Amino acid sequence: MGRVVPNDVDAAITGRRAVRAFLQDPVPLALIQHILAVASRAPSGGNLQPWKVHVITGGPKARLERTLAAALATPGYRGKPAYPYYPDRWFEPYDSRRRDIARRLYAALGIGRRDVIAMRRAEARNLEFFGAPVGLFFCTDRRLEAGSWLDMGMFVGNVMTAARGHGLDTCPQASFISHHDIVARHLGLAEEEIMLCGMALGYRDPDRPENAFESPRAPPSDFVTVHAGYGDAE
Ligand SMILES: Cc1cc2nc3c(=O)[nH]c(=O)nc-3n(C[C@H](O)[C@H](O)[C@H](O)COP(=O)(O)O)c2cc1C
């Protein structure tokens, strides 16, 4: 690494966090449009550009949040996930990692390990976009295949990096997929449109504990296998 100098792109990527508390400062629509245009330079197999984005703010956002809150408060309401984001049965190292990040978040919030009610309340903040002024929903055509979902991931990643470049923060949110029917109705999604995830967008509140914990990463030595002769010449 001695000869590698970190640059602005590195900083935009490494400066991103899943931010879970936002200031009320509005985000100009022109800036959102700019970020989405930049993100659309993402590559996609066959240049299919399979992304569709719904931007929600103000009254429509508040109405969706109220509907979701009412649904959550309805006895027997479970929601119906649009697709399984996680495996049914956990295994290592993934089980430990998800437990670890949840532990860090709840510890930052001062929520005890057995305080299920406080955990639920914190989780429900997802459906208010953690107080962000802007919500985004990322959709694609359900007739497309897994390759297009890979393209979607690149697009969504670009949105988060581009947002950082403008001092904005994000939290990608799979939580909404459990409530796909409600979201689809509110957004007026076409039958063939599937919403893959939501996202909170805004300016982070630097004083809130949920934004003040580290999310660890395994070092490259854990996930990289070098097969070529790199290092021979060094
Ligand atoms: C597609 C996707 C969906 C996610 N859904 C949620 C979510 O619903 N709620 C949440 O609080 N975090 C969500 N996250 C954020 C992850 O928990 C977070 O990225 C991870 O813990 C690493 O932390 P970091 O992003 O701050 O580095 C999601 C991340 C991704 C990529």
PDBQT file of the ligand as one rigid body, heavy atoms in Angstrom, charges set to zero:
ROOT
HETATM    1  C1  LIG A 301     -29.510  -3.242   0.248  1.00  0.00    +0.000 C 
HETATM    2  C2  LIG A 301     -29.322  -2.832   1.690  1.00  0.00    +0.000 A 
HETATM    3  C3  LIG A 301     -30.408  -2.796   2.530  1.00  0.00    +0.000 A 
HETATM    4  C4  LIG A 301     -30.272  -2.350   3.849  1.00  0.00    +0.000 A 
HETATM    5  N1  LIG A 301     -31.382  -2.246   4.634  1.00  0.00    +0.000 NA
HETATM    6  C5  LIG A 301     -31.286  -1.644   5.845  1.00  0.00    +0.000 A 
HETATM    7  C6  LIG A 301     -32.452  -1.373   6.593  1.00  0.00    +0.000 A 
HETATM    8  O1  LIG A 301     -33.570  -1.693   6.191  1.00  0.00    +0.000 OA
HETATM    9  N2  LIG A 301     -32.322  -0.724   7.774  1.00  0.00    +0.000 N 
HETATM   10  C7  LIG A 301     -31.101  -0.337   8.264  1.00  0.00    +0.000 A 
HETATM   11  O2  LIG A 301     -31.053   0.260   9.339  1.00  0.00    +0.000 OA
HETATM   12  N3  LIG A 301     -29.968  -0.586   7.560  1.00  0.00    +0.000 NA
HETATM   13  C8  LIG A 301     -30.032  -1.210   6.371  1.00  0.00    +0.000 A 
HETATM   14  N4  LIG A 301     -28.902  -1.419   5.619  1.00  0.00    +0.000 N 
HETATM   15  C9  LIG A 301     -27.612  -0.894   6.106  1.00  0.00    +0.000 C 
HETATM   16  C10 LIG A 301     -26.688  -1.967   6.632  1.00  0.00    +0.000 C 
HETATM   17  O3  LIG A 301     -27.090  -2.380   7.909  1.00  0.00    +0.000 OA
HETATM   18  C11 LIG A 301     -25.270  -1.364   6.664  1.00  0.00    +0.000 C 
HETATM   19  O4  LIG A 301     -24.881  -1.048   5.355  1.00  0.00    +0.000 OA
HETATM   20  C12 LIG A 301     -24.242  -2.300   7.272  1.00  0.00    +0.000 C 
HETATM   21  O5  LIG A 301     -24.545  -2.577   8.616  1.00  0.00    +0.000 OA
HETATM   22  C13 LIG A 301     -22.835  -1.699   7.203  1.00  0.00    +0.000 C 
HETATM   23  O6  LIG A 301     -22.818  -0.434   7.832  1.00  0.00    +0.000 OA
HETATM   24  P1  LIG A 301     -22.381   0.875   7.046  1.00  0.00    +0.000 P 
HETATM   25  O7  LIG A 301     -23.213   0.961   5.811  1.00  0.00    +0.000 OA
HETATM   26  O8  LIG A 301     -22.665   2.004   8.019  1.00  0.00    +0.000 OA
HETATM   27  O9  LIG A 301     -20.941   0.735   6.737  1.00  0.00    +0.000 OA
HETATM   28  C14 LIG A 301     -28.995  -1.956   4.336  1.00  0.00    +0.000 A 
HETATM   29  C15 LIG A 301     -27.892  -2.042   3.478  1.00  0.00    +0.000 A 
HETATM   30  C16 LIG A 301     -28.055  -2.470   2.187  1.00  0.00    +0.000 A 
HETATM   31  C17 LIG A 301     -26.857  -2.512   1.276  1.00  0.00    +0.000 C 
ENDROOT
TORSDOF 0
